[in-house]
């Protein structure tokens, strides 16, 4: 797992295609979470208000666990 995380953090995201959450209300669109597909189910996540900060990167397994937890109301 550590090797995969290191690979994700080594990726250059300069050309990443960032997508805002579909749950972000229109009036708040500048203040949302953005996600970029890193391939193989891995993603990068950033706060659209703080694009200067490095995005978090999640393996496919980590992202699936988070997504499933949200769907099941764990958060």
Order of alpha helices (4+ residues) and beta strands (2+ residues): alpha-beta-beta-beta-beta-alpha
